[in-house]
């Protein structure tokens, strides 16, 4: 007794549902729909027509589950998604804001300005977040994971992770504005010396940086960093203070 249980409840006109003293907000738009609760002492999943609506950390004890079973709940089948354990990953989709950020687990996290307005996938691993293209699963950005296991478990729209995204095979084209010394910085690496106050196009690959020159030639240098290209467009010209 006291194992996971399932029960079906109808959403009232208010959109507020209750289970064992806890409120679950689904909104008036879902009034009249049947919600299946999958509940254990670790997690509560809410499903409508077989699709998972949300998952939250459980407040239930073994005694609570026993009371639900006595009042009509049935023994639960497999959970809609496995309970997360160390080493497992989940994925969510989020839209990157105009500022290059996205909301996750109650926090505002940095994506990339170049991704502004774009809906991307986010593979969440124990210590890392991998932002990727939803159509091709191409890796777009890598970020540290600041969320706890409990926060990840409660994420809206989370699903079991697919295969890890892979970096793009094609070089990334970026622009940089050289300062008065002629130096530009790409992926944390400073290159050049003869491009003062010029806007340069640089092709970034895993192993090289290729600066495209006006005569059609390229000046190629070996990459010494592994940092991703976060900024794509050149910055506005800066005023150099005379000394």
Helices and strands as residue ranges (DSSP letters): E 5-10, E 16-19, E 22-25, G 28-30, E 34-39, E 43-48, E 51-57, H 62-70, E 74-75, E 90-95, E 101-104, E 107-110, G 113-115, E 119-124, E 128-132, E 138-144, H 149-153, E 159-160, E 166-167, E 172-177, E 184-186, E 189-191, E 199-204, E 208-212, E 218-222
